[in-house]
């Protein structure tokens, strides 16, 4: 069973906007064992959209289209789909009631242009979009389903993840595939493969392991394909248990878990608090932590102490430590973590100091050298890492390593 994705928008073609919708949809489909045959990006023109629809592969069962459903004249997807699938525009009262309630929450009144959003082709089934004014639409032709969603990422993610995929699973799928993903931090793809080598070589044809690396993380997806989905699930769960036993605390989560989410839950469960002192990561740790709803329960705040003066004056780092060891050192990292812990009253202090690059390195401390320190109820510890010479990748990897070190320290404390 296969699917295709059509992203509509000139802004994507000219590089003004990154197409995150296609990545999200593909990941959702892959998780359900549905092959994505191809992805296309087309212009905001009727000709381009029609041609993309005409070129859908005969074996494709699901087509996902994103973009072009806004209220302005340049959003022509709905009009093109009406002409392609036939029918007429009909007013949907439920959609308009939602639009009115949405504007009421903004203390505004919808205009006629917004009312037009409640019209959809009679050849489609509306999919109510609680996060915006443009409803999703489902069309069917020749045993193929076509889904149209807005270009706004968080609206598409809502419609696809919360509505379309569940509808497919409930009404269309007789899938025998089952997937589960372990998320690891601290070792690279090749090192993980070496740990799992003997077990992986003995896998039956019903199981397949995929390594999915990204900066700072490696996802290990185990897929099962047996006679029934329940049999596939049993095989995968058994394999996942073996993988966990071999990988130990390198595994921090499953499927869609994020490291910041796991750390947050661990802190909240133990009624512990955290503050951060960041130099080379520039506030990225704080950003990830506060992206999780409810983080105010455990995250007190953070300091981006980029200059030595701020390290000394705000975090109370000893000037002699910087003079004798340098700002990128074990001593300074620990003093930063202890300093932010002391000035905020947090249970844990987490600190980073390093050379993110691409300049500023030395033979003793080359670009990519990062010290990460955790100060907490069990004392203060720091460790040095070398992440390479790519600045953004260094920041990402440093942040994830810092969160993982914190995770391990927090989990040593009983709930």
N, C-alpha and C positions, 0 to 999 in steps of 0.2 A: 504494500500500500504506500503510495507516494503523494507528496504535496509540492506545490510551487508557491513562491512568494513574489509579488510584484509591488515594488515601492515606487510611488508616484510623486514626483516633485523635482522641479528645476533646481531648487536649492541643494538637493543631494547631488545632482549631476555636476554642478559647478563647485562642489566642495565646501559650500557655505554651511551645510548641516551634515552631521554624521548620521548615517542610517542605523540607529540602534534598534529600531523596530524589527528589522529583518533578523537581527541576531537574537532578539528575545523570542520571536515566533519560532525560529529554527530550533532554539534550545527547548522550547515547550514541546514541539513536535518530536524532537529526538528523544525526549524523556518518555514519550509514549510509544516509542518504537516505530515512528512514521518517518520514512525517508524523504528528505527534501531533495527533489530532483534538480531544481535550479532556482536561482534568485535573479531577478531582473530589476533594474532601475530605469524608469522611463520618464519622459518629459510630461509636463502638464498640458498635453494636447489630446484632443479626441482621437486623432490618428494613431498616436503612440500607444494610448491605452487599448484601443480596439485591436491593434496589431499584436500587442502582448497577449490579449485574451484569445485571439485567433491561433496563436502559436503554443497554447497550452498543450502539453503532451497528451495523447489519447489515453494513456494509462493513469494519468493524474486523477486523484479522487478529491483533493481539496486544494483550493486556490485562495491564498490570503493576499488581499490588496490593502495597502495603507496609503493615506494621504488624499488631499483634494476634496475633503468633505466640509470645509469651512463655509461661512456665510457670504464670502466675498466673490466677486465675479470671476476671479482667476481659479476658483475651486470648481472644477468641471466634472469631477468623477461621478457624482450622482446623476447628472444629466446624461453623461456618456453611458452609464450602466442602464439607465432607463431606455435609451435608444437601442442598446445592445440586446437586452433581455426582453424588451417590450413592456406593454402595460401603460399606465398613466400615473401621474403624481397624485397621491391621496394624502389627505390630512390625518395625522395620527394624534388624537387628543391626549393620549397618555404621554407622548413625547413632549407636547406643548405644556402640559401641566408640570412636568419635570423642569422644563426651561424656566417657567414662571417662578417655581420654587427656588431654583438656583439663583435667579436674579434677585429674588426677595432676600436671600441670604447675604447678597452684596449691597442691599438697600438701594436697588435699582429696578427699573421697569424694562422688560424686553422691548425692543423695537421691531418693526415689521421685518427687518432683515433676519432677526432671530426667530421670528415666527415661521419664516420660510424653512427653517431647519426641521420643522415638524412634518414637512412633506417628504414622503418617500415613495419609490416606485411600487405600484401594486403587485409587481412580479416578485417582490422581495418580502422577507419577514424581518421586521424591525428588531434590533437588539438594543435595549435601553442602555444608555451610557450615563451612569450616575456621576461621572467625573467631568462631564462637559455637555455642550449643547448638541453636538453632532452624534446622532444614533449610529450604531453599527447596522449592517444589513447582511442578510443571507439570501443568496440566489441558488437555484438548482437548475441544471441542464445536463441531460445525457448522463445521469448518475454521477455527476460531479457537483460538489458544493463550492460556491464562491462566497467568501466573506470579505466585506469592505469595512475598514475601520479608519478613524481619523489619523492624521499624521502626528499628533501630539503624543509623545512616548507614553506618558503615564496613563493616558486614555486608552491607547492600544493595549498596554499591558493589562489594564483592568478588563477590557472586553475579551481579549484572547485568553488570559490566564484564569479569569473568574467565570467566564460565560461560555465562550466558544469551545475551548478544549473540554470542559466538563460536559457540554452538550454532545460533543463528538463521542466521548467515552461512554456516555449513557445510552445514546440512541444508535450509534453507527458502528461501534467497534466490537469485534470479536477477537481482540488481540490475544496472542499467546506469549508475547514478549513481556519481560519484566526487567526493570533497571534499578540499580541502587548505586549511589556514588559516595565514596569516602573522600573527605577533603583533608589533605595533609599539609604540614608546614615544617620546614627545617631541613629537608633533604631534597635533592634534585631527582629528576625522572630516572636517570640511570642508576642512582643509588637505591631507589625504591624497587626498581626492576631486579636488582641484585638480591635484595632481601626476599623478594617474592619468587625468585627464579625457579626453585625446585617445585614449589606448589603450582606455579603457572604452567610449567612444562607438562604437568600431569592433568591439566584441565580437560574435561570431556568436550565433545563437539557442541554440547548444549550450552556451554558457558564461554563468554568472551570478555577479556579484560582490556580496557582502553585507558591509556595514560593521557591526561589532558593538562599539560603544564601551562602556567601563566606566571608572571613575575611574582615570586614569593610564595606561590602555592602550586600544588599538583593535585588534581582531582583524579581519582581512580574509579572508573565506572565499570561495574560488573553487570553484564547483560545475560539473561537466561532465555532460552527458547526451547520449551518442552511441548508436550501434547496439549496441555492446558495452561492457563495463566497461573493457576494455583500451584501446579507442579514447577513452573518456571520460578515462581516466587520462592518456593521451598529451596530450590537449588541455589538461588542467589543468596538467600539469607544464610544458608550454610556456608557458602563461600565467603560472605562478608565477615562472619564470625571468625573464620580462619585468618583472613587478612588482618582483622583487628588484633588478634593474638600475636601475629608476627610483627606488626608495625608499632604496637604499643601507643605511647603518648605522642607519636608523630601524627596520629589522627586526632583532629579536633572537632569534626562535625560530619554531618551527612547531607547529601542532596543540596538543598539551597541554603544551608546554614552559612553564616559569615563569621569570621573570627571575632569581629567586634560584637556581634550578637552573643556568641558563646561567652566571651569575657564578661559582658554586661550581665548575663544571667547568673554567672558564677558569683559575681560581686553582690548582686541583688539577693540571691539565695542565702548568702552569709551575712547580709546587712553590713557590708564593707564599702568603703568609699575610696575614690581614686582621684589623684591630681597628676598632671603631666608637666614636664619641663622639656621642651623641645628646642633643639638647635638645628641640626641638619634636616630634620623632617618638616620644619616650618609650620607646624600646626596640623599636619595631616592626621596624626594620631587622634587629636581632639575632634577633627572633622568626622572621622569614621565613627568614633564613639558617640558623638551627638547626632549622628544620622539615624540612630536607633531610638524609636519612640520609648519614652520612659527613662531615658538615660540620666535625667536629673536626680533620680533616686540614688545613684551611686557615683556619678561624675561631678566633682566639685568645680573643676575648671582647669585651665592650662596656661602656661607661660611659654611664649616663643622668645627664648633668650638667645638671640643670634649673636649679639656682641658680647665681648668679654666683660664690658662694664656692667651690662645688665645681669650677667651671671653673678658678678661680684656683689652688686648693689641690691638686687632683688632676691636672688637665690642664696646669697651669703656664701658663695664659693670663695674659698681662701685664695687671695691673689698669688700667694707663694705656690699653690698647686698649679696654677696656670703657668707661672714663670718657670717652674722646675720641670713640669711634665707636659705642658701644652694644653690647649683647650680640648683637644681630641685625645683623651687619656682616660684610663680607668679611674684615677683619682677624681678628676673633674666630673665624670659621669655620675659617680656615686654621690658626690657633694651636691650635684644638681638634683638628683632624686631625693636625697635627704632634705635638701633645702625647700623644695616645693611641698614636700610632706609636712615639714615643720610650719611653713607659713600659711598653709591651708587647713591644717589639722586633719588631713586625710589619713586613712589606714595604709594606703599604698602610694608611693611616688614612683613614677616611671619617667626615665630620662633618656634622651638620645643626643649624642654629639659626634660629629664626623665630618668627612670631606665628601660632599655629594658630587662635586665635579661640575663641569669637565676640567676645571683648573683648580689650583690651590694645593695640590698634592706635593709630597716630598718623597725621597727614597725611603725614609723611615715610616712615613704615613702616606702611602699612595692614595690616589683617588679611589673612593669606594670603601675606605677604612671607616668603620663606625663602631663606637662604643655604646652599648645599651646597658642601662642600670635599672634595677628594681630595688626599692627600699620599702620594707614592710615589717610586720610584726615579727618575722623570723630573721630579721637582719637585712643587710644590704649586699647585693651581688652585682657584678658587672662582667660583661664578656665582650670581646672584640670580634668583629666580623669584617670580611672583605667581599664587597658586592660587585666590583667591576667599575667601569668608567662611564656608564650611562646615567645621567643625572636623575631623570624621572623614574627610571627603574630602581635606582639606589634608594630614592625616597620611599617608593612603594615597598620594596623588600625590607628596608629598615623598619618601616612602620609595622608590617606584618610580623616580623621577627620580634619586635618589642612587645606586641600584643600577645604573641605566643609565649614568650618568656613570662609575661605577667600571668597568663592563663595557668601555667604550670605552678607558679608560686601560690596563686589564689586557691587552686584546687588541693593544695596541701593542708588547707585549713578546713576542719570539719564544719559541715553546715549546722 
